[in-house]
Amino acid sequence: MYYVYILENKNDFGWYIGYSSNLQRRIADHLAGRGCKTTSKKTGWILIYYEAYLSKVDAMGREMFLKSGLGRRYIEKQLANYLSVDK
């Protein structure tokens, strides 16, 4: 199983979008500062969304889409209720 996920930073509400075959381990890496340059520079990441795929190619394609302008608008619409909560 492959996962596409979105992390949100509790401090500045920035997003990180990624994919992994082991979601729990990957999230733990991000939280421990071992995830990537983007997430290791900040603290306070939380998982706000994920999707599961059987194919690595499908997960990678979905990650690329969500990182695009159209994909960001799509996910903002999907998470409208979450994003509108007073933070």
N, C-alpha and C positions, 0 to 999 in steps of 0.2 A: 504494500500500500504506500502511496506517496501523498504528501500533504502540501497544500498551499496555505500559507498563514499570513495574518497581519498582526503585527505588534504595534501598540500605541504607547508613546511616551507620556507618562502621567504629568510631567512637568511642562512640556511645550506642545503636547498633543500631536507631535510628528509621528509619521507612520514608517514602519519597515515592512516590506513585503518579501517573502521568501518561500522556498519549498524545501522539503526534506523527506527522506524515507523513514525517519524516526523523529516524530514531532516532539515527544517528551524530552528526548536527549537534546534536540536542537534548541528548544526553549530554555532548558537548563543552561546550555552553553551561552546563549544570549544574556541570560540573567547573571551569569558568573563573569561576564565581560570577555568571553572567549568566542562570541558569535561571529562578528565581522567588524570592520572599521566603524561602520555606522552605529551599531548598537553598543560597541565597547567604549565609545566616547561619552555616552550618557548612561545614567541609571534611571530606574523607574519604569521599565518596560512591562506591559501587560498584554496578554493574548486577547484580542478582541474578536477574531474571526478565523475560521479555517474551513477548508474543503478537502475531501479525500478522493483520490484517483487510483485506479488500478495500474495505469500506465505512467511511467516516468515522463514520456514525451508529452502526454496530456497535461501533467502537472506543470511542466516547464512552460508549455504554451499558455496555460492559464496565468502563471506568474507573469509572463511577459505582457499579456493582455492587461492584467490589473495594474501593472506599472505604467501603462500608457495613459494618455489623457482621457481617452474614452473609458478605459478600465477604471480609472479613479472616479470618474463621474458615476459609473455603474455601481461601484461599491459604496460610494457616498449615498446613493439612492437606496441601496439595500440596507444600509445601516442608519438610515435617517432617524429612526427612533432612538437608537443608541447615541448618535452624534448630537441630537438635540437636547439630551439630558444636561441640565445645568451642571457644569463641571467646576 
